[in-house]
Amino acid sequence: TRSLAAAGDVSNEKVEFDIKLVNCEKNTTAGIRFDNTWNIDSRNAGTLKNVLTGNGAAKNVNIQLLHGDMPINLNAQTKDHYLTTQSFDDTLIYNYAARYYATAQSKQGHVQTSATFKIDYK
């Protein structure tokens, strides 16, 4: 929690993950949009709220999603995450990451959240 001492602080560590669309036809264009409004914290940069409560739950800690190294405000997503395949049977790979985000001075504990996404084909 040393790195999460004040609102807006983020952890140095992040967990990277990919969303892959495989076996796409040539010139397929698709975009990813996270769509899970029930646990988005609009007061804290559109981060995902920690859904754990009680003993053992972290206090004042959300999860921030990133596209590459850029934070994603889940309240203000645009449709600029489109990729287009170059050949038949191609794979589109979207690189994301997640890190801790402080909503105030944090207290160490467990964090749990979730997000869903939609694939938008052009």
N, C-alpha and C positions, 0 to 999 in steps of 0.2 A: 504493500500500500504506500510505500515511500514515494513512488512515482505518481500516485493518484491522490495527492494532498489537497487539490482544489478542483472546483468545477471546471470542466473542459480539459483536464489533464488526461493523457492517454498512455497506455503501457508501451514500452519499447518493443516488447515481444508481440508477435502476431501469428496467427495460424492461417496458413495459405490453403486455399481450396480452389478447384476448377469445376466448372460446369462445361461438359463436352456434349456436343451434338455430333453424332457419327453417321457415316454413310449418307451424307447430304449430296444432292445433285449439284452439278455445276451451276454457278451463279445464284445459289440459294443465299438469301439475306435474312438474317434473324437477329433479334435483340432480346436481351434478358431484362426483366423488370421484377424487382422484389415487390411482393404484394401481400403484406400481412399487417393490416392496420390495427388489429386489436392490441398489440403490445408495442407499438411505436411511441416513443417519448418525444412529442412535438416540442416540448420545452427544452430539450437537450440534444440539439443538432440532428434530430430524426434518427436517434439510436434505438436499439432494441432494449426494452426493459428487462431487468432480472425478474423472473416470475417466481423465484424461490422466496419464501418468507420464513420467519422463525429462527430457531437456533441453527447455527451453522451457515446461514445465508449471508453473503456479502451485503454490505450496506452502501448505498449511493454508488453502485457500480452497474453500468449498462454495457452493452456490446455494440461496437461501431463496426459497420461493414465498410470495406474499401474495394474499389475497382482499381487494380494495380496498386498505386500508392495514394490514390485520391479518395478521401472519405465520401461515402454516399449518404446524403441526407434523404432518408426514406420518405420524408414528407414532400420533397421537391425533386423527385427523379425526373430526368428528361429521357428522351428516347435516343440518346446519342451513343448507346452501347451496341450498335449494330456491327456485325461482321458479315462478309460475303465470301463464299467459297470460290476457289479459283479453278477447280477441276472436279470431275465426276468422282463420287465416292470419297469426298473430302471430309474433314473433321473441323468443326468450329470450336475453338477453345476460348472460354472466358475465364480470365484470372481474377480471383477475388481473395480477400483476406478478412479476418476478424480480429479485433483487439479490444481490450478493456477501455472503458470511457468513464471518467468520474463525473457524477452529477453534483457532488459536493465532496468534502473530505470523506474519504472512503474508510470502510472497515473490512478487513480481510474475511473471506468466506467463500462459499460456493456460489456460482452464477449459472443460471440455466435460462435459455431463451430459445426461440425458434423463428424461422422465417420461411415463407413460401415464395416461389417465383413463377412468373409466366414467361412463355416463349412467344414472341411476336414475330411472325414471318411476314416479309414483304413480298 
